[in-house]
Amino acid sequence: MIDLSKERLELNYPCNWEYKLVVLEHINIKMTVKEIILNREHKVKESKVSAKGKFKSYTLELLVHNEDDRKELFKQLGAHENIKMVL
């Protein structure tokens, strides 16, 4: 069995990166994302709606400049009160 905890993701930066965001269905995802990434160019696409319609998931795609940038965006997205989960 492979121990993935010892493996490191090798990326060539800058590169496009996708974050999956899960929010309550009534949240304005475009405004929420803009609060975090400000004027960075990005795309937001709706992915799925939960079975009961309470949650929606979106794919956020944008250019990340380095590993610290990618991780910091993940942290900021996850810390926002409107975003329930980031993958």
PASE-224287 format. One record per residue: x, y, z of N, C-alpha, C in turn; residue in one letter. Coordinates in nm, 2 decimals. Example, Ala and Ser with C-alpha at 12.3 -4.5 7.8 and 13.67 -1.06 7.14 Angstrom:
2
+--------+--------+--------+--------+--------+--------+--------+--------+--------+-----+
|    n.u |    n.v |    n.w |   ca.u |   ca.v |   ca.w |    c.u |    c.v |    c.w | res |
+--------+--------+--------+--------+--------+--------+--------+--------+--------+-----+
|   1.32 |  -0.57 |   0.78 |   1.23 |  -0.45 |   0.78 |   1.32 |  -0.33 |   0.78 |   a |
|   1.28 |  -0.22 |   0.71 |   1.37 |  -0.11 |   0.71 |   1.29 |   0.00 |   0.79 |   s |
+--------+--------+--------+--------+--------+--------+--------+--------+--------+-----+
END
This chain:
87
+--------+--------+--------+--------+--------+--------+--------+--------+--------+-----+
|    n.u |    n.v |    n.w |   ca.u |   ca.v |   ca.w |    c.u |    c.v |    c.w | res |
+--------+--------+--------+--------+--------+--------+--------+--------+--------+-----+
|   0.08 |  -0.12 |   0.00 |   0.00 |   0.00 |   0.00 |   0.09 |   0.12 |   0.00 |   m |
|   0.05 |   0.23 |  -0.08 |   0.12 |   0.35 |  -0.09 |   0.09 |   0.44 |   0.03 |   i |
|   0.19 |   0.50 |   0.09 |   0.16 |   0.60 |   0.20 |   0.16 |   0.74 |   0.14 |   d |
|   0.04 |   0.79 |   0.11 |   0.03 |   0.92 |   0.04 |   0.07 |   1.04 |   0.13 |   l |
|   0.08 |   1.02 |   0.26 |   0.12 |   1.13 |   0.35 |   0.27 |   1.17 |   0.32 |   s |
|   0.35 |   1.08 |   0.26 |   0.49 |   1.11 |   0.23 |   0.50 |   1.16 |   0.09 |   k |
|   0.40 |   1.16 |   0.01 |   0.40 |   1.21 |  -0.13 |   0.38 |   1.36 |  -0.13 |   e |
|   0.44 |   1.43 |  -0.22 |   0.43 |   1.57 |  -0.24 |   0.37 |   1.60 |  -0.38 |   r |
|   0.27 |   1.69 |  -0.38 |   0.22 |   1.73 |  -0.51 |   0.32 |   1.82 |  -0.59 |   l |
|   0.35 |   1.77 |  -0.71 |   0.45 |   1.85 |  -0.79 |   0.37 |   1.93 |  -0.89 |   e |
|   0.37 |   2.06 |  -0.88 |   0.30 |   2.15 |  -0.97 |   0.40 |   2.25 |  -1.03 |   l |
|   0.38 |   2.29 |  -1.16 |   0.46 |   2.39 |  -1.22 |   0.38 |   2.52 |  -1.21 |   n |
|   0.43 |   2.61 |  -1.13 |   0.36 |   2.74 |  -1.11 |   0.41 |   2.85 |  -1.20 |   y |
|   0.33 |   2.94 |  -1.24 |   0.19 |   2.96 |  -1.21 |   0.10 |   2.86 |  -1.29 |   p |
|  -0.01 |   2.82 |  -1.23 |  -0.10 |   2.73 |  -1.30 |  -0.24 |   2.76 |  -1.26 |   c |
|  -0.34 |   2.71 |  -1.34 |  -0.48 |   2.72 |  -1.30 |  -0.51 |   2.61 |  -1.20 |   n |
|  -0.59 |   2.65 |  -1.10 |  -0.63 |   2.56 |  -0.99 |  -0.78 |   2.57 |  -0.97 |   w |
|  -0.84 |   2.46 |  -0.94 |  -0.98 |   2.46 |  -0.91 |  -1.01 |   2.43 |  -0.76 |   e |
|  -1.10 |   2.50 |  -0.70 |  -1.15 |   2.48 |  -0.57 |  -1.30 |   2.44 |  -0.58 |   y |
|  -1.34 |   2.35 |  -0.51 |  -1.48 |   2.31 |  -0.51 |  -1.54 |   2.38 |  -0.38 |   k |
|  -1.64 |   2.46 |  -0.39 |  -1.70 |   2.53 |  -0.28 |  -1.84 |   2.49 |  -0.26 |   l |
|  -1.88 |   2.46 |  -0.13 |  -2.01 |   2.42 |  -0.09 |  -2.07 |   2.54 |  -0.01 |   v |
|  -2.19 |   2.58 |  -0.05 |  -2.25 |   2.69 |   0.02 |  -2.40 |   2.66 |   0.04 |   v |
|  -2.47 |   2.74 |   0.13 |  -2.61 |   2.73 |   0.14 |  -2.67 |   2.78 |   0.01 |   l |
|  -2.79 |   2.73 |  -0.03 |  -2.84 |   2.76 |  -0.16 |  -2.87 |   2.91 |  -0.19 |   e |
|  -2.90 |   2.98 |  -0.08 |  -2.94 |   3.12 |  -0.10 |  -2.82 |   3.22 |  -0.11 |   h |
|  -2.70 |   3.17 |  -0.09 |  -2.58 |   3.25 |  -0.09 |  -2.54 |   3.30 |  -0.23 |   i |
|  -2.51 |   3.43 |  -0.24 |  -2.46 |   3.49 |  -0.37 |  -2.31 |   3.45 |  -0.38 |   n |
|  -2.28 |   3.34 |  -0.45 |  -2.14 |   3.30 |  -0.45 |  -2.05 |   3.39 |  -0.52 |   i |
|  -2.09 |   3.47 |  -0.62 |  -2.01 |   3.56 |  -0.69 |  -1.96 |   3.67 |  -0.60 |   k |
|  -2.05 |   3.72 |  -0.52 |  -2.01 |   3.83 |  -0.42 |  -1.92 |   3.77 |  -0.31 |   m |
|  -1.95 |   3.66 |  -0.27 |  -1.87 |   3.59 |  -0.16 |  -1.72 |   3.57 |  -0.21 |   t |
|  -1.71 |   3.52 |  -0.33 |  -1.58 |   3.49 |  -0.39 |  -1.50 |   3.63 |  -0.41 |   v |
|  -1.57 |   3.73 |  -0.46 |  -1.51 |   3.86 |  -0.49 |  -1.45 |   3.92 |  -0.36 |   k |
|  -1.52 |   3.90 |  -0.24 |  -1.48 |   3.95 |  -0.12 |  -1.34 |   3.89 |  -0.08 |   e |
|  -1.31 |   3.77 |  -0.13 |  -1.19 |   3.70 |  -0.09 |  -1.08 |   3.72 |  -0.19 |   i |
|  -1.11 |   3.71 |  -0.32 |  -1.00 |   3.72 |  -0.42 |  -0.99 |   3.86 |  -0.48 |   i |
|  -1.08 |   3.95 |  -0.45 |  -1.08 |   4.08 |  -0.49 |  -1.08 |   4.09 |  -0.65 |   l |
|  -0.98 |   4.15 |  -0.71 |  -0.98 |   4.17 |  -0.85 |  -0.91 |   4.06 |  -0.94 |   n |
|  -0.88 |   3.95 |  -0.88 |  -0.81 |   3.85 |  -0.95 |  -0.91 |   3.79 |  -1.05 |   r |
|  -0.86 |   3.76 |  -1.17 |  -0.94 |   3.70 |  -1.28 |  -0.98 |   3.56 |  -1.23 |   e |
|  -1.11 |   3.52 |  -1.25 |  -1.15 |   3.39 |  -1.21 |  -1.28 |   3.35 |  -1.28 |   h |
|  -1.31 |   3.22 |  -1.27 |  -1.44 |   3.17 |  -1.32 |  -1.51 |   3.09 |  -1.21 |   k |
|  -1.64 |   3.11 |  -1.20 |  -1.72 |   3.03 |  -1.10 |  -1.83 |   2.96 |  -1.18 |   v |
|  -1.84 |   2.83 |  -1.17 |  -1.94 |   2.75 |  -1.24 |  -2.02 |   2.67 |  -1.13 |   k |
|  -2.15 |   2.67 |  -1.15 |  -2.23 |   2.59 |  -1.06 |  -2.21 |   2.44 |  -1.09 |   e |
|  -2.20 |   2.36 |  -0.99 |  -2.17 |   2.22 |  -1.01 |  -2.29 |   2.13 |  -0.98 |   s |
|  -2.33 |   2.13 |  -0.85 |  -2.44 |   2.04 |  -0.81 |  -2.53 |   2.11 |  -0.71 |   k |
|  -2.65 |   2.05 |  -0.69 |  -2.74 |   2.10 |  -0.58 |  -2.77 |   1.97 |  -0.50 |   v |
|  -2.77 |   1.99 |  -0.37 |  -2.79 |   1.87 |  -0.28 |  -2.93 |   1.82 |  -0.30 |   s |
|  -2.95 |   1.69 |  -0.26 |  -3.08 |   1.62 |  -0.29 |  -3.20 |   1.70 |  -0.23 |   a |
|  -3.18 |   1.77 |  -0.12 |  -3.29 |   1.84 |  -0.06 |  -3.29 |   1.99 |  -0.10 |   k |
|  -3.19 |   2.03 |  -0.18 |  -3.18 |   2.17 |  -0.23 |  -3.13 |   2.27 |  -0.13 |   g |
|  -3.08 |   2.22 |  -0.02 |  -3.03 |   2.31 |   0.09 |  -2.89 |   2.37 |   0.05 |   k |
|  -2.81 |   2.29 |  -0.02 |  -2.67 |   2.33 |  -0.05 |  -2.65 |   2.33 |  -0.20 |   f |
|  -2.55 |   2.41 |  -0.24 |  -2.51 |   2.41 |  -0.38 |  -2.36 |   2.41 |  -0.38 |   k |
|  -2.30 |   2.34 |  -0.48 |  -2.16 |   2.34 |  -0.49 |  -2.12 |   2.41 |  -0.62 |   s |
|  -2.00 |   2.47 |  -0.62 |  -1.95 |   2.55 |  -0.73 |  -1.81 |   2.52 |  -0.75 |   y |
|  -1.76 |   2.53 |  -0.87 |  -1.62 |   2.52 |  -0.90 |  -1.56 |   2.66 |  -0.92 |   t |
|  -1.46 |   2.70 |  -0.85 |  -1.39 |   2.82 |  -0.86 |  -1.25 |   2.79 |  -0.93 |   l |
|  -1.23 |   2.85 |  -1.05 |  -1.10 |   2.83 |  -1.11 |  -1.03 |   2.97 |  -1.12 |   e |
|  -0.90 |   2.96 |  -1.09 |  -0.82 |   3.08 |  -1.10 |  -0.67 |   3.05 |  -1.11 |   l |
|  -0.59 |   3.14 |  -1.15 |  -0.45 |   3.13 |  -1.16 |  -0.39 |   3.14 |  -1.02 |   l |
|  -0.31 |   3.04 |  -0.98 |  -0.24 |   3.05 |  -0.85 |  -0.09 |   3.07 |  -0.89 |   v |
|  -0.02 |   3.15 |  -0.81 |   0.12 |   3.19 |  -0.85 |   0.22 |   3.10 |  -0.79 |   h |
|   0.19 |   3.04 |  -0.67 |   0.29 |   2.95 |  -0.61 |   0.21 |   2.87 |  -0.50 |   n |
|   0.28 |   2.78 |  -0.43 |   0.21 |   2.69 |  -0.34 |   0.16 |   2.77 |  -0.22 |   e |
|   0.23 |   2.87 |  -0.17 |   0.18 |   2.95 |  -0.06 |   0.05 |   3.03 |  -0.10 |   d |
|   0.04 |   3.08 |  -0.23 |  -0.08 |   3.14 |  -0.28 |  -0.19 |   3.04 |  -0.28 |   d |
|  -0.17 |   2.92 |  -0.33 |  -0.27 |   2.82 |  -0.34 |  -0.33 |   2.78 |  -0.20 |   r |
|  -0.24 |   2.77 |  -0.11 |  -0.28 |   2.73 |   0.03 |  -0.35 |   2.84 |   0.10 |   k |
|  -0.30 |   2.96 |   0.08 |  -0.36 |   3.08 |   0.15 |  -0.50 |   3.10 |   0.09 |   e |
|  -0.53 |   3.09 |  -0.03 |  -0.66 |   3.10 |  -0.09 |  -0.75 |   2.99 |  -0.03 |   l |
|  -0.70 |   2.87 |  -0.02 |  -0.78 |   2.76 |   0.04 |  -0.82 |   2.80 |   0.18 |   f |
|  -0.73 |   2.85 |   0.26 |  -0.75 |   2.89 |   0.40 |  -0.85 |   3.01 |   0.40 |   k |
|  -0.84 |   3.11 |   0.32 |  -0.93 |   3.22 |   0.32 |  -1.07 |   3.18 |   0.28 |   q |
|  -1.08 |   3.10 |   0.18 |  -1.21 |   3.05 |   0.13 |  -1.28 |   2.97 |   0.25 |   l |
|  -1.20 |   2.88 |   0.31 |  -1.26 |   2.80 |   0.42 |  -1.30 |   2.88 |   0.54 |   g |
|  -1.24 |   2.99 |   0.56 |  -1.27 |   3.08 |   0.68 |  -1.39 |   3.17 |   0.66 |   a |
|  -1.43 |   3.19 |   0.53 |  -1.54 |   3.28 |   0.51 |  -1.67 |   3.22 |   0.56 |   h |
|  -1.75 |   3.30 |   0.63 |  -1.87 |   3.25 |   0.69 |  -1.98 |   3.20 |   0.60 |   e |
|  -1.97 |   3.24 |   0.47 |  -2.07 |   3.19 |   0.37 |  -2.04 |   3.06 |   0.31 |   n |
|  -1.91 |   3.02 |   0.32 |  -1.86 |   2.89 |   0.26 |  -1.86 |   2.78 |   0.37 |   i |
|  -1.94 |   2.68 |   0.34 |  -1.94 |   2.57 |   0.44 |  -1.83 |   2.47 |   0.42 |   k |
|  -1.78 |   2.45 |   0.30 |  -1.68 |   2.35 |   0.28 |  -1.60 |   2.39 |   0.15 |   m |
|  -1.46 |   2.36 |   0.16 |  -1.38 |   2.38 |   0.04 |  -1.30 |   2.25 |   0.02 |   v |
|  -1.30 |   2.21 |  -0.11 |  -1.23 |   2.09 |  -0.14 |  -1.13 |   2.12 |  -0.25 |   l |
+--------+--------+--------+--------+--------+--------+--------+--------+--------+-----+
END
